[in-house]
Each structure stands twice: as C-alpha cells, then as structure tokens.
C-alpha cells in the first residue's frame, strides 16, 4: 500500500510517500480502507516533536510510528477474530492518536479505540474531520464542568477545535460569544453563537462578559489577560501551555484569583466521547468546517498549509475518495 512516511522529526519536507507492507490485523483490530484522512494540528505537532514532551510518546530519537495521521474515515475490509461490533463493509470513522497510521491506504484500528460507524446521511469526509477538533472541544467542556445556560467565550473559532466548540456548546444550551478574523466573521456567525467579535479590529476585552468560561482554542491569550472577562468562579482554559508553560502549573496548584481559576483541558479519548461525537453528527448539530482537500501525493503541501496559520477548520487528505 501507499503511505505518508516520516523517518525523522522536522519540517513538512521530511514526509515522503512510499510503498509499505499492508498492515495485518490482530485479533482485536479492524482493517480499514481509508477513504479520507486529515492533516491537523496534532499531526503537525507529532511531525515536529513540538512541544518537546511529545518525544516521550512518539519516540525520543525519531518517530516510533513512521506512518502518521490521527483521523480517518473509510470502509472496514476485515476484522480480527475477537471483534464483534464491526463487520466488513461497515463505514467507520476513528481517531488513532498513539497508534497513528491514518495517512495510508489501509489502517489498523483497535476495536477498543475511538471508532464508530458513520451515521447514515453523513459523508466520509465530514466524519473523518470530526474527531480531532471535536474531542478536544468537548474535553474543554467536560474538564471545565460547563453546563446549559452558562456564558462562554470561544477565542479562535475558525480552527478545527474552535469551530467544533462553538457548535457543541450551542447544542448543549450555552450562550456563546466567539472571536474570528475579519474575513471569516460570517462563517463563524453561521455556527450559531450569539455574538462574534473581530479580533483583528478589537481587543479581546471587547468581547464583554462576564463569562463563566473563556476557552482559548488557539493558545494566544493568557490567564492574566482573560481574568477580567471572567465571572466570579469562572474558568480559563487554553489548548496551549501558555508562556513558559504556565497553564499546567496554574491548573495543577488550583490557584484561584477572586474565585477565578485555570483548568488545563487534558483530552478524553474514550467510548463516551466517541458516542457523543457520533450522536452529534447524526443529529446534524455538529458539522466539521472543511478547508482545502489534498491527495496523498501532495501530503507535504497539506502539512505546509495546515501549519501556516491560515487554515479554517480542517484540512482534508483524500486517499480513496467518495463514500
């Protein structure tokens, strides 16, 4: 099969498309013919091993799993002897961070991983783009203990995480304000927030408040900057570590200033998350925002664009295409 192979950490050019042996499913695995994958923020982080602690998972000297990719959707070709929930011919989508392998024509997915059948009426491209941004977005909600009726500011609502967060928060009955650049105000407004703030023309403080939570899905703010926007007891949470890695220790020590505190959104990747995202796709409450599509031979260009800071939503990688 053909796959995008990364033998060392570095810029997009370290990725090469090569012929590699077809994977062989174990007793608890699905073998999936990948129709669509994505090139996302998580993939870029593993390619560069940045931040540094990624090496503890991905390999200290070089990638432990040379075929990268975390999101996929496709059709099951075979299942292991111990797999009872899936059968050949099933349309599935999955998130395979840790095992990776989504940037290939065939991929192994553990039946115990974040994998589910694609709901009827949902195309495989959209399903492929639902897990990375979706599970990070809802992890914000679960870690911060947010609930219906609360007021939330989503900073950076054009990315995969931010655009998913806006939709999922609105669906859960929360009052959402979102920030977006000038060019994409209409796109973000269409996701359902009560208000959209142009961060290129107005400071973050223009978002108003007070908010029960500020969710920074792009990691460009700080707790000190957002604290005045929070209501007493409010929560600040960022997808990045923050200057000098401050968000992790601030969250760990439980420091609260006038009742306001930091929560680090360590992601959930469990069965509950999988079922939640599948149900939101099925209901139509969540539709991933899709940006450019690349084919496997152009995976280096896909990585360049995904890391450019210009993408909106998710960058798609087409392998087999169609449904």
Residue pairs with C-beta under 8 A, 6 or more apart in sequence:
1 19
1 20
1 21
1 22
1 23
1 104
1 105
1 106
2 17
2 18
2 19
2 20
2 104
2 105
2 296
3 17
3 18
3 20
3 67
3 101
3 103
3 104
3 105
4 15
4 16
4 17
4 67
4 68
4 69
4 103
4 104
4 296
4 299
5 15
5 16
5 17
5 18
5 20
5 66
5 67
6 14
6 15
6 16
6 47
6 63
6 66
6 67
6 68
7 14
7 16
7 62
7 63
7 66
8 14
8 62
8 63
9 47
9 48
9 49
9 62
9 63
10 47
10 48
11 48
12 47
12 300
12 301
12 303
12 304
12 307
13 300
14 47
15 47
15 68
15 299
15 300
15 303
17 296
17 297
17 299
20 67
20 104
22 106
23 31
23 101
23 104
23 106
23 107
23 108
24 31
25 31
25 78
25 79
25 80
25 108
26 80
26 108
27 80
27 81
27 82
27 83
28 80
28 82
28 83
28 110
28 111
28 112
29 79
29 80
29 83
29 108
29 109
29 110
29 111
30 76
30 78
30 79
30 80
30 83
30 86
30 92
30 108
30 109
30 110
30 111
30 115
31 76
31 77
31 78
31 79
31 106
31 107
31 108
32 72
32 74
32 75
32 76
32 77
32 92
32 94
32 106
32 107
32 108
32 109
33 74
33 75
33 76
33 77
33 105
33 106
33 320
34 72
34 73
34 74
34 102
34 104
34 105
34 106
34 107
34 319
34 320
35 73
35 74
35 75
35 124
35 125
35 128
35 318
35 319
35 320
35 321
35 322
35 323
36 72
36 73
36 74
36 124
36 125
36 127
36 128
36 129
36 316
36 317
36 318
36 319
36 320
36 321
37 69
37 71
37 72
37 73
37 102
37 103
37 128
37 316
37 317
37 319
38 69
38 70
38 71
38 102
38 128
38 129
38 132
38 314
38 315
38 316
38 317
39 69
39 103
39 294
39 299
39 302
39 303
39 305
39 306
39 315
39 317
40 70
40 71
40 132
40 133
40 160
40 306
40 314
40 315
41 132
41 159
41 160
41 161
41 306
42 70
42 97
42 132
43 68
43 69
43 70
43 103
43 303
43 306
44 303
44 306
44 307
45 51
45 54
46 54
46 58
46 63
46 68
46 70
46 100
47 68
47 303
49 55
49 58
51 241
57 98
58 64
58 65
59 65
65 99
65 100
65 101
67 100
67 101
67 103
67 104
68 100
68 101
68 102
68 103
69 96
69 100
69 101
69 102
69 103
69 104
69 107
69 317
70 95
70 96
70 97
70 100
70 102
70 131
70 132
71 93
71 94
71 95
71 96
71 102
71 128
71 129
71 130
71 131
71 132
72 93
72 94
72 96
72 102
72 107
72 109
72 128
73 91
73 92
73 93
73 94
73 118
73 124
73 125
73 127
73 128
74 91
74 92
74 107
74 124
74 319
74 320
75 89
75 90
75 91
75 92
76 86
76 87
76 88
76 89
76 90
76 92
77 88
77 106
78 88
79 86
79 87
79 88
79 111
80 111
82 111
83 111
85 111
86 92
86 111
86 115
86 117
90 117
91 117
91 118
91 124
91 127
91 323
92 109
92 115
92 116
92 117
92 118
93 115
93 116
93 118
93 124
93 127
93 128
93 130
93 131
94 102
94 109
94 113
94 114
94 115
94 116
94 131
95 113
95 114
95 115
95 131
95 132
95 135
95 269
95 274
96 102
96 107
96 109
96 113
96 114
97 269
99 108
99 109
99 110
99 113
101 107
101 108
103 296
103 299
103 317
104 319
105 296
105 319
105 320
109 115
113 269
114 131
114 135
114 269
114 270
114 273
114 274
115 274
116 274
116 275
116 277
116 278
117 278
118 124
118 127
118 281
119 278
119 281
119 282
120 282
121 282
122 281
122 282
123 323
124 322
124 323
125 290
125 293
125 316
125 318
126 281
126 287
126 288
126 290
127 281
128 316
129 160
129 288
129 290
129 313
129 314
129 316
130 164
130 277
130 281
130 286
130 288
131 277
132 160
132 161
132 314
133 159
133 160
133 161
133 162
133 163
133 164
133 288
133 313
133 314
134 164
134 168
134 277
134 280
134 286
134 288
135 267
135 268
135 269
135 273
135 277
136 160
136 161
136 164
136 217
136 239
136 265
136 267
137 161
137 162
137 164
137 165
137 168
137 217
138 164
138 168
138 268
138 273
138 276
138 277
139 265
139 266
139 267
139 268
139 273
140 146
140 165
140 213
140 215
140 217
140 237
140 239
140 265
141 165
141 168
141 169
141 172
142 268
143 237
143 263
143 264
143 265
143 266
144 213
144 215
144 235
144 237
144 263
144 265
145 235
146 152
146 169
146 172
146 174
146 212
146 213
146 235
147 172
147 174
148 172
148 173
148 174
149 173
149 174
149 175
150 174
150 175
150 212
150 213
151 174
151 175
151 177
151 209
151 210
151 211
151 212
151 213
151 231
152 169
152 174
152 175
152 176
152 177
152 211
152 212
152 213
152 214
152 215
153 176
153 177
153 178
153 179
153 207
153 209
153 211
153 213
153 214
153 215
153 226
153 229
154 162
154 165
154 166
154 169
154 176
154 177
154 178
154 179
154 193
154 215
154 217
155 162
155 178
155 179
155 199
155 204
155 207
155 214
155 215
155 216
155 217
155 218
155 220
155 221
155 226
156 162
156 179
156 216
156 217
156 218
156 220
157 163
157 165
157 166
157 178
157 179
157 180
157 188
157 191
157 193
157 196
157 217
158 180
158 181
158 184
158 187
158 188
158 289
158 312
158 313
159 217
159 218
159 311
159 312
159 313
160 288
160 289
160 313
160 314
161 217
161 218
161 239
162 178
162 217
162 218
163 188
163 191
163 288
163 289
163 312
163 313
164 286
164 288
165 215
165 217
166 176
166 178
166 188
166 191
166 192
166 193
167 191
167 192
167 280
167 285
167 286
167 287
168 280
168 285
168 286
169 176
170 176
170 191
170 192
170 193
171 280
171 283
171 285
171 286
175 194
176 192
176 193
176 194
177 193
177 194
177 195
177 196
177 197
177 207
177 208
177 211
178 188
178 191
178 193
178 195
178 196
178 197
179 196
179 197
179 198
179 199
179 204
179 207
180 187
180 188
180 196
180 197
180 198
180 199
181 198
181 199
181 200
182 198
182 200
182 201
184 312
185 196
185 198
187 289
187 312
188 196
189 196
191 289
195 207
195 208
197 204
197 206
197 207
204 221
204 225
204 226
204 229
205 228
205 229
207 229
208 229
209 228
209 229
209 230
209 231
210 229
210 230
210 231
210 232
210 234
211 229
211 230
211 231
211 234
212 230
212 231
212 233
212 234
212 235
213 230
213 234
213 235
213 236
213 237
214 221
214 226
214 229
214 230
214 234
214 235
214 236
214 237
215 237
215 238
215 265
216 226
216 236
216 237
216 238
216 239
216 240
217 239
218 239
218 240
219 238
219 239
219 240
219 241
219 242
220 240
221 238
222 242
222 243
222 246
223 236
223 242
223 246
223 247
223 250
223 262
226 236
227 236
227 257
227 260
230 236
230 260
232 258
232 259
232 260
233 259
233 260
234 259
234 260
234 261
235 260
235 261
235 262
235 263
236 260
236 261
236 262
236 263
237 262
237 263
237 264
237 265
238 247
238 264
238 265
239 265
240 247
241 247
241 248
242 250
247 262
247 264
248 264
250 261
250 262
251 261
251 262
251 263
251 264
252 264
254 261
255 261
255 262
277 286
280 286
281 287
288 313
288 314
289 312
289 313
289 314
290 313
290 314
290 316
291 305
291 311
291 312
291 313
291 314
291 315
291 316
292 302
292 305
292 311
292 315
292 316
293 315
293 316
293 317
293 318
294 301
294 302
294 305
294 315
294 316
294 317
294 318
295 317
295 318
295 319
296 317
296 318
296 319
299 317
302 315
302 317
305 311
305 315
306 315
